[in-house]
């Protein structure tokens, strides 16, 4: 419903955030205006500053306001392996496991000719040079197991053919804690195909 | 996890919104920066403008950037009844039912001596004059059925004793579609107490 022009505009703007509909937006707007105007002002500044200054790391293409992101600038990261991901959120997910100490390359999408997204848009033309420059021994393809993610992984593998680097793909199968009974056929088929000897 | 100072600050600021934790905040920040910077800038402006200009309606105390809110300024609203609510969100909830055409009075809270919230903070000292000025015949108490909401309703009833106005309380009982079997005892007790003859 209409409240007042400025509040209505705030409610509408809040809905640009993913997963926020009219109800949540209204509740949020009233909450901020009733109890936390300082918070609202701080959020406005944070949004403006980030929208203004955040760009892509010149080395790995993730989002950062510096010339190079913290991971690329860290000399202690292992330069032997490069992990290719679709988005900056994937880096966060992998970093939280603390199981990977190599470097990253962010595509910001996946190959999707219908949407006009080709190798250029994903920085794939820069990738072979990046692999060569850092002297990587392994490129880990961590694109998502969707049709487009698989096609992207396949394209990258082909584009690195002829270089000495080993190209691997992360495993897809039954997630930990998952029960076979409830898992979709595609995942089970992947898990069967990807089976390994248990010696 | 830390991403970059500006993105981290945005993630933190997004968490001032109710119900937004670190995960949602991170996803939202990356989404806005990757796909919708214009949306982020528009949201920043909307937040700043609203935080700057929205204040309380001088008549009913709801949030608006005008001197008077749209409902108070509407000459077609019924001046015979005044509905007292705890928050602007309650007005929205009631307006959406389209079942009430009277006017409102917003407390912005409920009596809570422990938190230092007394009659002055809730505008209750202005309420009798407001009731008199508009010539209301009925004051509907729509505070929430909590201990403090009930205490506030009781206080208002007492403060209007002696004026000619009728003071009523909205009904509390079994919600539509609710099944007795699953409803808490307090609500059922209210529903029994509030029973009415079915002639």
Interface residues (C-beta under 8 A of the other chain):
Chain A: X1 X2 X3 X4 X5 X6 X7 X9 X10 X12 X13 X14 X16 X17 X18 X19 X24 X26 X27 X28 X29 X30 X31 X32 X33 X34 X36 X37 X39 X40 X41 X42 X43 X44 X45 X46 X47 X48 X49 X50 X51 X53 X54 X63 X64 X65 X66 X69 X70 X87 X88 X89 X92 X95 X96 X108
Chain B: X1 X2 X3 X4 X5 X6 X7 X9 X10 X12 X13 X14 X16 X17 X18 X19 X24 X26 X27 X28 X29 X30 X31 X32 X33 X34 X36 X37 X39 X40 X41 X42 X43 X44 X45 X46 X47 X48 X49 X50 X51 X53 X54 X63 X64 X65 X66 X69 X70 X87 X88 X89 X92 X95 X96 X108
